[in-house]
Amino acid sequence: MVFLLLFSTNSSAASAATKPGTKCKNLGDRSVVGKTTYTCLKSGKKLIWTKSATPSRTQAPKPSQSPQNTPTALFGSPEQTLAYENMKKSMVPKPVGDLFRFHYSPSAVKSYRDYLEIELRDSMKYWTSVYDNNELFNVFYGTEIDLDWLIEAWRPYGFDSNKGFAEDFRGRIKREGNRLNAGAVPSQLDSSHLSILRHSSLPTDVSSFLPHENVHIVQQFTSKYQTAKMPCWLREGSANLFGNFIFAEKYGRELYNQAKRGDMNNYLWGASGVELRNFNEAEWFTHLKSLEGNFQGGCDYINRFAYGSGLLLSEMLMAEGGFDKIMDFWRAFASERDWRILFKEIYGIELDNWYREKAVPYLLREYSRVGK
């Protein structure tokens, strides 16, 4: 998860009195105590100092600071800058009506309920050109004690038949403990749903989590509920791409880089022990081929390989072909034809050749450029 850090130049004076859980004055203020950075975040109705979950960053450049404020200087690579500008040109936010039907467990945290409704509505404003679903989309939210409630809440809609999805949540509850922030839109052949189980002790922080999950809702709709056919790198990578864009557009463009770095380094939290930065071209190619299966080859909640690799591949597609071609690619999965053939028809190049000529060189450059 990537947390929103609103930078303040007044952090040093507060550092002497900063302790985790104590009150602070201004949302987003930062305080550095020794090697630990604390951020003033909302917990319920209170503002408290919270240990930052992301590395400390320098203050974002002010508009008057030139040339550091140019897009290339801010974003670091021409492909990334072009991808962002293409999204900004095509994804113009417009008002939306009621699109969701919300279901809350008795233990659901009210501050997160309120945030959930606002964030999903605001995220969907960017998708009005492609999302025109006339049916309300079901959203379920509960805490770590609510898996049984969630399964029962699915039952009237027939979602309880997906036993594997429930077992996946059960494993995440056990594995993640008080860090639990599980959300997913299952790849299933119907209207699907967004289900969230979140530990009740977590503060209601602004993050790219909900914009990411909202992308999966749009993927399901545009592909006519065929996201199970998508390669893992596309399903999760494009969700990161668009989710990070919407997050940055709403809360500050400089946060795109922060979110991107978190996604690229997500694999470091996995159990595989693989170091992607040591891959040569041949190893990267083999790795990408392994990510073509949906939730196989490391596209999972443990190794998380496709989240960063897929983000960079999706960024390259956005830079080269723009928003409309990615939407065409998503829609293509409704077809019975091989998606690799459809990729060539849309992008004019064989998929494996695109990996070797475009994707792998970009992966090598970006993983070399972006720090851990």
Secondary structure in CASP SS format (residue, H / E / C, confidence):
PFRMAT SS
TARGET T0000
AUTHOR 0000-0000-0000
METHOD secondary structure of the structure
MODEL  1
M C 1.00
V C 1.00
F E 1.00
L C 1.00
L C 1.00
L C 1.00
F C 1.00
S C 1.00
T C 1.00
N C 1.00
S C 1.00
S H 1.00
A H 1.00
A H 1.00
S H 1.00
A H 1.00
A H 1.00
T C 1.00
K C 1.00
P C 1.00
G C 1.00
T C 1.00
K E 1.00
C C 1.00
K C 1.00
N C 1.00
L C 1.00
G C 1.00
D C 1.00
R E 1.00
S E 1.00
V E 1.00
V E 1.00
G C 1.00
K C 1.00
T E 1.00
T E 1.00
Y E 1.00
T E 1.00
C E 1.00
L E 1.00
K E 1.00
S E 1.00
G C 1.00
K C 1.00
K E 1.00
L E 1.00
I E 1.00
W E 1.00
T E 1.00
K E 1.00
S C 1.00
A C 1.00
T C 1.00
P C 1.00
S C 1.00
R C 1.00
T C 1.00
Q C 1.00
A C 1.00
P C 1.00
K C 1.00
P C 1.00
S C 1.00
Q C 1.00
S C 1.00
P C 1.00
Q C 1.00
N C 1.00
T C 1.00
P H 1.00
T H 1.00
A H 1.00
L H 1.00
F H 1.00
G C 1.00
S C 1.00
P H 1.00
E H 1.00
Q H 1.00
T H 1.00
L H 1.00
A H 1.00
Y H 1.00
E H 1.00
N H 1.00
M H 1.00
K H 1.00
K H 1.00
S H 1.00
M C 1.00
V C 1.00
P C 1.00
K C 1.00
P C 1.00
V C 1.00
G C 1.00
D C 1.00
L C 1.00
F E 1.00
R E 1.00
F E 1.00
H E 1.00
Y E 1.00
S C 1.00
P C 1.00
S C 1.00
A C 1.00
V C 1.00
K H 1.00
S H 1.00
Y H 1.00
R H 1.00
D H 1.00
Y H 1.00
L H 1.00
E H 1.00
I H 1.00
E H 1.00
L H 1.00
R H 1.00
D H 1.00
S H 1.00
M H 1.00
K H 1.00
Y H 1.00
W H 1.00
T C 1.00
S C 1.00
V C 1.00
Y C 1.00
D C 1.00
N C 1.00
N C 1.00
E C 1.00
L C 1.00
F E 1.00
N E 1.00
V E 1.00
F E 1.00
Y E 1.00
G E 1.00
T C 1.00
E C 1.00
I C 1.00
D C 1.00
L H 1.00
D H 1.00
W H 1.00
L H 1.00
I H 1.00
E H 1.00
A H 1.00
W H 1.00
R H 1.00
P H 1.00
Y H 1.00
G C 1.00
F H 1.00
D H 1.00
S H 1.00
N C 1.00
K H 1.00
G H 1.00
F H 1.00
A H 1.00
E H 1.00
D H 1.00
F H 1.00
R H 1.00
G H 1.00
R H 1.00
I H 1.00
K H 1.00
R H 1.00
E H 1.00
G H 1.00
N H 1.00
R H 1.00
L C 1.00
N E 1.00
A E 1.00
G E 1.00
A E 1.00
V C 1.00
P C 1.00
S C 1.00
Q C 1.00
L C 1.00
D C 1.00
S C 1.00
S C 1.00
H C 1.00
L E 1.00
S E 1.00
I E 1.00
L E 1.00
R E 1.00
H C 1.00
S C 1.00
S C 1.00
L C 1.00
P C 1.00
T C 1.00
D C 1.00
V C 1.00
S E 1.00
S C 1.00
F H 1.00
L H 1.00
P H 1.00
H H 1.00
E H 1.00
N H 1.00
V H 1.00
H H 1.00
I H 1.00
V H 1.00
Q H 1.00
Q H 1.00
F H 1.00
T H 1.00
S C 1.00
K C 1.00
Y C 1.00
Q C 1.00
T H 1.00
A H 1.00
K H 1.00
M C 1.00
P C 1.00
C H 1.00
W H 1.00
L H 1.00
R H 1.00
E H 1.00
G H 1.00
S H 1.00
A H 1.00
N H 1.00
L H 1.00
F H 1.00
G H 1.00
N H 1.00
F H 1.00
I H 1.00
F H 1.00
A H 1.00
E H 1.00
K H 1.00
Y H 1.00
G C 1.00
R C 1.00
E C 1.00
L H 1.00
Y H 1.00
N H 1.00
Q H 1.00
A H 1.00
K H 1.00
R H 1.00
G H 1.00
D H 1.00
M H 1.00
N C 1.00
N H 1.00
Y H 1.00
L H 1.00
W H 1.00
G C 1.00
A C 1.00
S C 1.00
G C 1.00
V C 1.00
E C 1.00
L H 1.00
R H 1.00
N H 1.00
F C 1.00
N C 1.00
E H 1.00
A H 1.00
E H 1.00
W H 1.00
F H 1.00
T H 1.00
H H 1.00
L H 1.00
K H 1.00
S H 1.00
L C 1.00
E C 1.00
G C 1.00
N C 1.00
F C 1.00
Q C 1.00
G C 1.00
G C 1.00
C C 1.00
D C 1.00
Y C 1.00
I C 1.00
N C 1.00
R C 1.00
F H 1.00
A H 1.00
Y H 1.00
G H 1.00
S H 1.00
G H 1.00
L H 1.00
L H 1.00
L H 1.00
S H 1.00
E H 1.00
M H 1.00
L H 1.00
M H 1.00
A H 1.00
E H 1.00
G H 1.00
G H 1.00
F H 1.00
D H 1.00
K H 1.00
I H 1.00
M H 1.00
D H 1.00
F H 1.00
W H 1.00
R H 1.00
A H 1.00
F C 1.00
A C 1.00
S C 1.00
E C 1.00
R C 1.00
D C 1.00
W H 1.00
R H 1.00
I H 1.00
L H 1.00
F H 1.00
K H 1.00
E H 1.00
I H 1.00
Y H 1.00
G C 1.00
I C 1.00
E C 1.00
L H 1.00
D H 1.00
N H 1.00
W H 1.00
Y H 1.00
R H 1.00
E H 1.00
K H 1.00
A H 1.00
V H 1.00
P H 1.00
Y H 1.00
L H 1.00
L H 1.00
R H 1.00
E H 1.00
Y H 1.00
S H 1.00
R H 1.00
V C 1.00
G C 1.00
K C 1.00
END
